[in-house]
Amino acid sequence: EMDEAGCQIRLDVTGKIQAAGDVLVEWNYQRGAHGVSLQKTELLANGEVVAVDEHEGWTGAGSHNNTYQLRLQTFNPQAKYEILGTMKSSGGTDSFGDVWLIFEE
């Protein structure tokens, strides 16, 4: 749940990640009264951080820097993969959106 003090959103992406390489994670605001300030995005394999991109971003009216690049060095077909986003809402918690995973060859 969104929080003005900060929160983490964890998404299971097991099955979507099928090889080593770069994964772009794009956080997108869709509707609501409040945008979201992004801090970092991590890729976890079995609960361990295997890639991180930490930079300030924004998704809301006039989104910018809302794509995070994660480089998976080694793919483990047995691992549970998760995306962990650290963010906070701005001005309230009325914010809805989606997350895109983009795979680079």
N, CA, C and O atoms as CSV, one atom per row, in Angstrom:
chain,resi,resn,atom,element,x,y,z
A,1,GLU,N,N,0.842,-1.182,0.000
A,1,GLU,CA,C,0.000,0.000,0.000
A,1,GLU,C,C,0.884,1.240,0.000
A,1,GLU,O,O,1.909,1.281,0.680
A,2,MET,N,N,0.485,2.239,-0.757
A,2,MET,CA,C,1.235,3.491,-0.837
A,2,MET,C,C,1.281,4.170,0.522
A,2,MET,O,O,0.360,4.049,1.329
A,3,ASP,N,N,2.371,4.886,0.757
A,3,ASP,CA,C,2.569,5.559,2.031
A,3,ASP,C,C,3.409,6.798,1.783
A,3,ASP,O,O,4.384,6.746,1.033
A,4,GLU,N,N,3.042,7.912,2.405
A,4,GLU,CA,C,3.809,9.148,2.252
A,4,GLU,C,C,5.169,9.069,2.931
A,4,GLU,O,O,6.090,9.799,2.563
A,5,ALA,N,N,5.302,8.184,3.925
A,5,ALA,CA,C,6.584,8.037,4.621
A,5,ALA,C,C,7.525,7.109,3.864
A,5,ALA,O,O,8.720,7.068,4.157
A,6,GLY,N,N,7.012,6.379,2.914
A,6,GLY,CA,C,7.828,5.449,2.142
A,6,GLY,C,C,7.315,4.031,2.279
A,6,GLY,O,O,6.808,3.637,3.329
A,7,CYS,N,N,7.450,3.279,1.219
A,7,CYS,CA,C,7.011,1.888,1.237
A,7,CYS,C,C,7.813,1.112,0.202
A,7,CYS,O,O,8.543,1.682,-0.609
A,8,GLN,N,N,7.653,-0.194,0.256
A,8,GLN,CA,C,8.260,-1.056,-0.743
A,8,GLN,C,C,7.157,-1.881,-1.393
A,8,GLN,O,O,6.262,-2.388,-0.717
A,9,ILE,N,N,7.235,-2.006,-2.700
A,9,ILE,CA,C,6.304,-2.843,-3.437
A,9,ILE,C,C,7.104,-4.018,-3.988
A,9,ILE,O,O,8.095,-3.836,-4.696
A,10,ARG,N,N,6.655,-5.227,-3.650
A,10,ARG,CA,C,7.339,-6.456,-4.057
A,10,ARG,C,C,6.459,-7.191,-5.054
A,10,ARG,O,O,5.285,-7.447,-4.789
A,11,LEU,N,N,7.035,-7.529,-6.210
A,11,LEU,CA,C,6.306,-8.215,-7.271
A,11,LEU,C,C,7.037,-9.490,-7.667
A,11,LEU,O,O,8.236,-9.460,-7.942
A,12,ASP,N,N,6.328,-10.598,-7.698
A,12,ASP,CA,C,6.905,-11.873,-8.131
A,12,ASP,C,C,6.980,-11.873,-9.655
A,12,ASP,O,O,5.951,-11.781,-10.325
A,13,VAL,N,N,8.181,-11.975,-10.203
A,13,VAL,CA,C,8.377,-12.006,-11.653
A,13,VAL,C,C,8.986,-13.330,-12.120
A,13,VAL,O,O,9.523,-13.424,-13.223
A,14,THR,N,N,8.892,-14.357,-11.254
A,14,THR,CA,C,9.361,-15.690,-11.621
A,14,THR,C,C,8.599,-16.120,-12.871
A,14,THR,O,O,7.382,-15.955,-12.950
A,15,GLY,N,N,9.307,-16.665,-13.833
A,15,GLY,CA,C,8.673,-17.085,-15.084
A,15,GLY,C,C,8.740,-16.005,-16.148
A,15,GLY,O,O,8.725,-16.303,-17.342
A,16,LYS,N,N,8.813,-14.752,-15.723
A,16,LYS,CA,C,8.963,-13.657,-16.678
A,16,LYS,C,C,10.442,-13.435,-16.994
A,16,LYS,O,O,10.790,-13.009,-18.095
A,17,ILE,N,N,11.300,-13.722,-16.035
A,17,ILE,CA,C,12.750,-13.627,-16.246
A,17,ILE,C,C,13.227,-15.011,-16.657
A,17,ILE,O,O,13.091,-15.972,-15.899
A,18,GLN,N,N,13.788,-15.113,-17.867
A,18,GLN,CA,C,14.152,-16.421,-18.392
A,18,GLN,C,C,15.593,-16.517,-18.872
A,18,GLN,O,O,16.000,-17.539,-19.426
A,19,ALA,N,N,16.368,-15.453,-18.658
A,19,ALA,CA,C,17.771,-15.470,-19.084
A,19,ALA,C,C,18.511,-14.334,-18.390
A,19,ALA,O,O,17.906,-13.377,-17.907
A,20,ALA,N,N,19.836,-14.462,-18.354
A,20,ALA,CA,C,20.676,-13.371,-17.843
A,20,ALA,C,C,20.589,-12.203,-18.823
A,20,ALA,O,O,20.269,-12.387,-19.997
A,21,GLY,N,N,20.874,-11.016,-18.335
A,21,GLY,CA,C,20.862,-9.838,-19.188
A,21,GLY,C,C,20.206,-8.661,-18.498
A,21,GLY,O,O,19.974,-8.679,-17.289
A,22,ASP,N,N,19.911,-7.637,-19.282
A,22,ASP,CA,C,19.327,-6.418,-18.746
A,22,ASP,C,C,17.809,-6.491,-18.714
A,22,ASP,O,O,17.164,-6.940,-19.662
A,23,VAL,N,N,17.262,-6.037,-17.600
A,23,VAL,CA,C,15.821,-5.916,-17.443
A,23,VAL,C,C,15.540,-4.454,-17.106
A,23,VAL,O,O,16.103,-3.912,-16.154
A,24,LEU,N,N,14.678,-3.826,-17.880
A,24,LEU,CA,C,14.249,-2.467,-17.565
A,24,LEU,C,C,12.913,-2.559,-16.854
A,24,LEU,O,O,11.999,-3.243,-17.313
A,25,VAL,N,N,12.805,-1.866,-15.731
A,25,VAL,CA,C,11.571,-1.836,-14.959
A,25,VAL,C,C,11.036,-0.414,-15.034
A,25,VAL,O,O,11.687,0.530,-14.586
A,26,GLU,N,N,9.851,-0.269,-15.601
A,26,GLU,CA,C,9.247,1.050,-15.756
A,26,GLU,C,C,8.002,1.136,-14.880
A,26,GLU,O,O,7.046,0.381,-15.061
A,27,TRP,N,N,8.029,2.078,-13.919
A,27,TRP,CA,C,6.899,2.317,-13.029
A,27,TRP,C,C,6.032,3.392,-13.675
A,27,TRP,O,O,6.529,4.457,-14.043
A,28,ASN,N,N,4.730,3.113,-13.815
A,28,ASN,CA,C,3.839,4.044,-14.502
A,28,ASN,C,C,2.609,4.379,-13.684
A,28,ASN,O,O,1.829,3.498,-13.321
A,29,TYR,N,N,2.443,5.657,-13.397
A,29,TYR,CA,C,1.223,6.175,-12.783
A,29,TYR,C,C,0.112,6.123,-13.833
A,29,TYR,O,O,0.335,6.437,-15.002
A,30,GLN,N,N,-1.086,5.723,-13.403
A,30,GLN,CA,C,-2.225,5.719,-14.329
A,30,GLN,C,C,-3.315,6.693,-13.903
A,30,GLN,O,O,-3.828,7.455,-14.723
A,31,ARG,N,N,-3.668,6.669,-12.621
A,31,ARG,CA,C,-4.745,7.543,-12.171
A,31,ARG,C,C,-4.654,7.761,-10.665
A,31,ARG,O,O,-3.920,7.073,-9.955
A,32,GLY,N,N,-5.413,8.726,-10.213
A,32,GLY,CA,C,-5.453,9.053,-8.790
A,32,GLY,C,C,-4.990,10.479,-8.575
A,32,GLY,O,O,-4.496,11.130,-9.496
A,33,ALA,N,N,-5.151,10.954,-7.368
A,33,ALA,CA,C,-4.837,12.342,-7.043
A,33,ALA,C,C,-3.354,12.566,-6.754
A,33,ALA,O,O,-2.901,13.710,-6.729
A,34,HIS,N,N,-2.583,11.483,-6.532
A,34,HIS,CA,C,-1.201,11.645,-6.073
A,34,HIS,C,C,-0.214,10.854,-6.910
A,34,HIS,O,O,-0.440,9.685,-7.220
A,35,GLY,N,N,0.871,11.498,-7.268
A,35,GLY,CA,C,1.966,10.833,-7.971
A,35,GLY,C,C,2.860,10.108,-6.985
A,35,GLY,O,O,2.611,10.108,-5.780
A,36,VAL,N,N,3.904,9.490,-7.517
A,36,VAL,CA,C,4.793,8.676,-6.698
A,36,VAL,C,C,6.249,9.082,-6.942
A,36,VAL,O,O,6.703,9.184,-8.081
A,37,SER,N,N,6.962,9.308,-5.838
A,37,SER,CA,C,8.396,9.574,-5.869
A,37,SER,C,C,9.121,8.232,-5.739
A,37,SER,O,O,8.935,7.510,-4.760
A,38,LEU,N,N,9.945,7.909,-6.734
A,38,LEU,CA,C,10.661,6.630,-6.766
A,38,LEU,C,C,12.077,6.813,-6.233
A,38,LEU,O,O,12.717,7.825,-6.517
A,39,GLN,N,N,12.574,5.848,-5.465
A,39,GLN,CA,C,13.938,5.911,-4.949
A,39,GLN,C,C,14.865,4.865,-5.554
A,39,GLN,O,O,15.969,5.187,-5.993
A,40,LYS,N,N,14.413,3.603,-5.575
A,40,LYS,CA,C,15.266,2.552,-6.151
A,40,LYS,C,C,14.428,1.343,-6.503
A,40,LYS,O,O,13.306,1.171,-6.025
A,41,THR,N,N,15.011,0.502,-7.362
A,41,THR,CA,C,14.396,-0.753,-7.761
A,41,THR,C,C,15.467,-1.832,-7.688
A,41,THR,O,O,16.596,-1.641,-8.140
A,42,GLU,N,N,15.089,-2.975,-7.106
A,42,GLU,CA,C,16.015,-4.084,-6.936
A,42,GLU,C,C,15.438,-5.347,-7.569
A,42,GLU,O,O,14.221,-5.520,-7.647
A,43,LEU,N,N,16.330,-6.223,-8.017
A,43,LEU,CA,C,15.956,-7.549,-8.483
A,43,LEU,C,C,16.473,-8.535,-7.453
A,43,LEU,O,O,17.656,-8.526,-7.112
A,44,LEU,N,N,15.584,-9.386,-6.957
A,44,LEU,CA,C,15.951,-10.385,-5.970
A,44,LEU,C,C,15.827,-11.779,-6.561
A,44,LEU,O,O,14.907,-12.056,-7.331
A,45,ALA,N,N,16.760,-12.657,-6.197
A,45,ALA,CA,C,16.698,-14.073,-6.549
A,45,ALA,C,C,16.703,-14.834,-5.224
A,45,ALA,O,O,17.672,-14.765,-4.467
A,46,ASN,N,N,15.635,-15.548,-4.953
A,46,ASN,CA,C,15.475,-16.265,-3.684
A,46,ASN,C,C,15.703,-15.354,-2.483
A,46,ASN,O,O,16.308,-15.763,-1.492
A,47,GLY,N,N,15.213,-14.110,-2.577
A,47,GLY,CA,C,15.293,-13.169,-1.462
A,47,GLY,C,C,16.583,-12.383,-1.360
A,47,GLY,O,O,16.690,-11.487,-0.522
A,48,GLU,N,N,17.570,-12.696,-2.196
A,48,GLU,CA,C,18.857,-11.995,-2.175
A,48,GLU,C,C,18.915,-10.975,-3.305
A,48,GLU,O,O,18.512,-11.276,-4.428
A,49,VAL,N,N,19.410,-9.773,-3.023
A,49,VAL,CA,C,19.537,-8.739,-4.055
A,49,VAL,C,C,20.625,-9.149,-5.048
A,49,VAL,O,O,21.767,-9.394,-4.661
A,50,VAL,N,N,20.259,-9.220,-6.332
A,50,VAL,CA,C,21.231,-9.578,-7.373
A,50,VAL,C,C,21.481,-8.425,-8.335
A,50,VAL,O,O,22.429,-8.473,-9.119
A,51,ALA,N,N,20.642,-7.384,-8.288
A,51,ALA,CA,C,20.851,-6.185,-9.105
A,51,ALA,C,C,20.069,-5.039,-8.472
A,51,ALA,O,O,18.999,-5.238,-7.898
A,52,VAL,N,N,20.632,-3.824,-8.592
A,52,VAL,CA,C,19.965,-2.650,-8.031
A,52,VAL,C,C,20.256,-1.428,-8.895
A,52,VAL,O,O,21.356,-1.268,-9.423
A,53,ASP,N,N,19.256,-0.578,-9.026
A,53,ASP,CA,C,19.412,0.733,-9.663
A,53,ASP,C,C,18.775,1.725,-8.708
A,53,ASP,O,O,17.572,1.672,-8.453
A,54,GLU,N,N,19.586,2.624,-8.186
A,54,GLU,CA,C,19.101,3.601,-7.216
A,54,GLU,C,C,19.251,5.005,-7.781
A,54,GLU,O,O,20.363,5.503,-7.955
A,55,HIS,N,N,18.120,5.634,-8.064
A,55,HIS,CA,C,18.105,7.037,-8.490
A,55,HIS,C,C,16.710,7.599,-8.250
A,55,HIS,O,O,15.730,6.857,-8.195
A,56,GLU,N,N,16.635,8.919,-8.110
A,56,GLU,CA,C,15.353,9.589,-7.895
A,56,GLU,C,C,14.566,9.611,-9.190
A,56,GLU,O,O,15.098,9.939,-10.251
A,57,GLY,N,N,13.300,9.260,-9.093
A,57,GLY,CA,C,12.419,9.297,-10.250
A,57,GLY,C,C,11.037,9.756,-9.824
A,57,GLY,O,O,10.762,9.919,-8.636
A,58,TRP,N,N,10.179,9.961,-10.796
A,58,TRP,CA,C,8.821,10.426,-10.528
A,58,TRP,C,C,7.883,9.819,-11.545
A,58,TRP,O,O,8.199,9.757,-12.733
A,59,THR,N,N,6.730,9.370,-11.082
A,59,THR,CA,C,5.666,8.971,-11.995
A,59,THR,C,C,4.367,9.585,-11.495
A,59,THR,O,O,3.951,9.382,-10.354
A,60,GLY,N,N,3.753,10.330,-12.375
A,60,GLY,CA,C,2.556,11.103,-12.090
A,60,GLY,C,C,2.356,11.990,-13.305
A,60,GLY,O,O,2.680,11.596,-14.426
A,61,ALA,N,N,1.832,13.168,-13.092
A,61,ALA,CA,C,1.776,14.127,-14.194
A,61,ALA,C,C,3.220,14.509,-14.521
A,61,ALA,O,O,3.949,14.972,-13.644
A,62,GLY,N,N,3.629,14.321,-15.749
A,62,GLY,CA,C,5.003,14.654,-16.133
A,62,GLY,C,C,6.035,13.690,-15.586
A,62,GLY,O,O,7.016,14.122,-14.981
A,63,SER,N,N,5.841,12.402,-15.781
A,63,SER,CA,C,6.788,11.391,-15.290
A,63,SER,C,C,8.183,11.611,-15.862
A,63,SER,O,O,8.333,12.020,-17.014
A,64,HIS,N,N,9.209,11.334,-15.042
A,64,HIS,CA,C,10.594,11.399,-15.501
A,64,HIS,C,C,11.457,10.453,-14.660
A,64,HIS,O,O,11.164,10.210,-13.489
A,65,ASN,N,N,12.512,9.928,-15.264
A,65,ASN,CA,C,13.443,9.019,-14.595
A,65,ASN,C,C,12.726,7.866,-13.898
A,65,ASN,O,O,13.143,7.440,-12.820
A,66,ASN,N,N,11.645,7.354,-14.504
A,66,ASN,CA,C,10.854,6.305,-13.876
A,66,ASN,C,C,11.159,4.903,-14.421
A,66,ASN,O,O,10.407,3.958,-14.181
A,67,THR,N,N,12.272,4.782,-15.158
A,67,THR,CA,C,12.732,3.479,-15.644
A,67,THR,C,C,14.040,3.126,-14.943
A,67,THR,O,O,14.949,3.951,-14.849
A,68,TYR,N,N,14.123,1.895,-14.456
A,68,TYR,CA,C,15.290,1.407,-13.718
A,68,TYR,C,C,15.893,0.231,-14.473
A,68,TYR,O,O,15.175,-0.672,-14.904
A,69,GLN,N,N,17.221,0.243,-14.633
A,69,GLN,CA,C,17.918,-0.802,-15.378
A,69,GLN,C,C,18.590,-1.760,-14.407
A,69,GLN,O,O,19.414,-1.361,-13.584
A,70,LEU,N,N,18.225,-3.028,-14.518
A,70,LEU,CA,C,18.785,-4.064,-13.652
A,70,LEU,C,C,19.503,-5.092,-14.518
A,70,LEU,O,O,18.932,-5.592,-15.487
A,71,ARG,N,N,20.739,-5.406,-14.181
A,71,ARG,CA,C,21.525,-6.370,-14.965
A,71,ARG,C,C,21.663,-7.668,-14.176
A,71,ARG,O,O,22.354,-7.731,-13.159
A,72,LEU,N,N,20.989,-8.695,-14.670
A,72,LEU,CA,C,21.098,-10.020,-14.074
A,72,LEU,C,C,22.314,-10.710,-14.684
A,72,LEU,O,O,22.327,-11.019,-15.876
A,73,GLN,N,N,23.333,-10.949,-13.864
A,73,GLN,CA,C,24.584,-11.536,-14.354
A,73,GLN,C,C,24.436,-13.027,-14.669
A,73,GLN,O,O,24.937,-13.508,-15.686
A,74,THR,N,N,23.744,-13.750,-13.788
A,74,THR,CA,C,23.605,-15.195,-13.943
A,74,THR,C,C,22.160,-15.596,-13.701
A,74,THR,O,O,21.583,-15.258,-12.668
A,75,PHE,N,N,21.579,-16.309,-14.642
A,75,PHE,CA,C,20.199,-16.769,-14.504
A,75,PHE,C,C,20.169,-18.149,-13.865
A,75,PHE,O,O,20.906,-19.046,-14.272
A,76,ASN,N,N,19.314,-18.315,-12.862
A,76,ASN,CA,C,19.111,-19.596,-12.201
A,76,ASN,C,C,17.653,-20.017,-12.444
A,76,ASN,O,O,16.743,-19.412,-11.877
A,77,PRO,N,N,17.415,-21.040,-13.275
A,77,PRO,CA,C,16.042,-21.423,-13.597
A,77,PRO,C,C,15.247,-21.928,-12.386
A,77,PRO,O,O,14.021,-22.022,-12.452
A,78,GLN,N,N,15.923,-22.249,-11.292
A,78,GLN,CA,C,15.241,-22.738,-10.078
A,78,GLN,C,C,14.892,-21.603,-9.111
A,78,GLN,O,O,14.182,-21.827,-8.130
A,79,ALA,N,N,15.379,-20.397,-9.376
A,79,ALA,CA,C,15.209,-19.288,-8.425
A,79,ALA,C,C,13.830,-18.649,-8.509
A,79,ALA,O,O,13.178,-18.661,-9.553
A,80,LYS,N,N,13.406,-18.089,-7.376
A,80,LYS,CA,C,12.225,-17.228,-7.339
A,80,LYS,C,C,12.728,-15.805,-7.543
A,80,LYS,O,O,13.533,-15.317,-6.749
A,81,TYR,N,N,12.265,-15.129,-8.599
A,81,TYR,CA,C,12.691,-13.766,-8.903
A,81,TYR,C,C,11.602,-12.776,-8.506
A,81,TYR,O,O,10.415,-12.992,-8.753
A,82,GLU,N,N,12.042,-11.679,-7.880
A,82,GLU,CA,C,11.121,-10.627,-7.463
A,82,GLU,C,C,11.707,-9.264,-7.780
A,82,GLU,O,O,12.923,-9.076,-7.757
A,83,ILE,N,N,10.826,-8.314,-8.077
A,83,ILE,CA,C,11.196,-6.909,-8.210
A,83,ILE,C,C,10.761,-6.227,-6.919
A,83,ILE,O,O,9.644,-6.436,-6.446
A,84,LEU,N,N,11.644,-5.414,-6.350
A,84,LEU,CA,C,11.342,-4.682,-5.128
A,84,LEU,C,C,11.565,-3.197,-5.398
A,84,LEU,O,O,12.692,-2.755,-5.618
A,85,GLY,N,N,10.480,-2.442,-5.376
A,85,GLY,CA,C,10.555,-1.003,-5.608
A,85,GLY,C,C,10.415,-0.240,-4.303
A,85,GLY,O,O,9.543,-0.548,-3.490
A,86,THR,N,N,11.269,0.756,-4.099
A,86,THR,CA,C,11.197,1.621,-2.917
A,86,THR,C,C,10.726,2.986,-3.376
A,86,THR,O,O,11.335,3.607,-4.247
A,87,MET,N,N,9.623,3.455,-2.776
A,87,MET,CA,C,8.983,4.685,-3.242
A,87,MET,C,C,8.144,5.298,-2.130
A,87,MET,O,O,7.973,4.709,-1.062
A,88,LYS,N,N,7.621,6.499,-2.402
A,88,LYS,CA,C,6.658,7.104,-1.489
A,88,LYS,C,C,5.697,7.964,-2.291
A,88,LYS,O,O,6.061,8.546,-3.313
A,89,SER,N,N,4.467,8.032,-1.809
A,89,SER,CA,C,3.471,8.847,-2.494
A,89,SER,C,C,3.647,10.294,-2.067
A,89,SER,O,O,4.215,10.588,-1.015
A,90,SER,N,N,3.152,11.178,-2.897
A,90,SER,CA,C,3.316,12.606,-2.650
A,90,SER,C,C,1.960,13.253,-2.405
A,90,SER,O,O,1.147,13.364,-3.323
A,91,GLY,N,N,1.712,13.683,-1.159
A,91,GLY,CA,C,0.495,14.408,-0.830
A,91,GLY,C,C,-0.679,13.548,-0.418
A,91,GLY,O,O,-1.726,14.083,-0.056
A,92,GLY,N,N,-0.541,12.233,-0.460
A,92,GLY,CA,C,-1.625,11.330,-0.098
A,92,GLY,C,C,-1.397,9.971,-0.712
A,92,GLY,O,O,-0.342,9.718,-1.295
A,93,THR,N,N,-2.374,9.092,-0.589
A,93,THR,CA,C,-2.176,7.711,-1.036
A,93,THR,C,C,-3.106,7.297,-2.173
A,93,THR,O,O,-3.235,6.105,-2.455
A,94,ASP,N,N,-3.753,8.253,-2.827
A,94,ASP,CA,C,-4.650,7.950,-3.936
A,94,ASP,C,C,-3.851,7.884,-5.232
A,94,ASP,O,O,-3.773,8.858,-5.981
A,95,SER,N,N,-3.255,6.708,-5.485
A,95,SER,CA,C,-2.394,6.541,-6.657
A,95,SER,C,C,-2.501,5.114,-7.166
A,95,SER,O,O,-2.397,4.160,-6.396
A,96,PHE,N,N,-2.709,4.977,-8.465
A,96,PHE,CA,C,-2.816,3.670,-9.094
A,96,PHE,C,C,-1.960,3.656,-10.348
A,96,PHE,O,O,-1.859,4.662,-11.050
A,97,GLY,N,N,-1.345,2.515,-10.628
A,97,GLY,CA,C,-0.514,2.434,-11.815
A,97,GLY,C,C,-0.155,1.010,-12.137
A,97,GLY,O,O,-0.750,0.068,-11.613
A,98,ASP,N,N,0.840,0.856,-13.018
A,98,ASP,CA,C,1.304,-0.466,-13.383
A,98,ASP,C,C,2.819,-0.473,-13.527
A,98,ASP,O,O,3.473,0.568,-13.461
A,99,VAL,N,N,3.354,-1.655,-13.723
A,99,VAL,CA,C,4.800,-1.854,-13.830
A,99,VAL,C,C,5.057,-2.636,-15.107
A,99,VAL,O,O,4.406,-3.647,-15.367
A,100,TRP,N,N,6.008,-2.163,-15.903
A,100,TRP,CA,C,6.395,-2.850,-17.138
A,100,TRP,C,C,7.788,-3.438,-16.977
A,100,TRP,O,O,8.680,-2.787,-16.433
A,101,LEU,N,N,7.977,-4.660,-17.444
A,101,LEU,CA,C,9.300,-5.271,-17.546
A,101,LEU,C,C,9.653,-5.289,-19.019
A,101,LEU,O,O,8.884,-5.780,-19.846
A,102,ILE,N,N,10.824,-4.748,-19.345
A,102,ILE,CA,C,11.287,-4.690,-20.730
A,102,ILE,C,C,12.616,-5.412,-20.792
A,102,ILE,O,O,13.548,-5.057,-20.069
A,103,PHE,N,N,12.717,-6.412,-21.638
A,103,PHE,CA,C,13.930,-7.230,-21.727
A,103,PHE,C,C,14.758,-6.778,-22.922
A,103,PHE,O,O,14.235,-6.620,-24.025
A,104,GLU,N,N,16.054,-6.572,-22.696
A,104,GLU,CA,C,16.953,-6.156,-23.771
A,104,GLU,C,C,17.768,-7.357,-24.227
A,104,GLU,O,O,18.281,-8.122,-23.411
A,105,GLU,N,N,17.875,-7.507,-25.509
A,105,GLU,CA,C,18.668,-8.614,-26.089
A,105,GLU,C,C,20.140,-8.306,-25.966
A,105,GLU,O,O,20.975,-9.105,-26.391
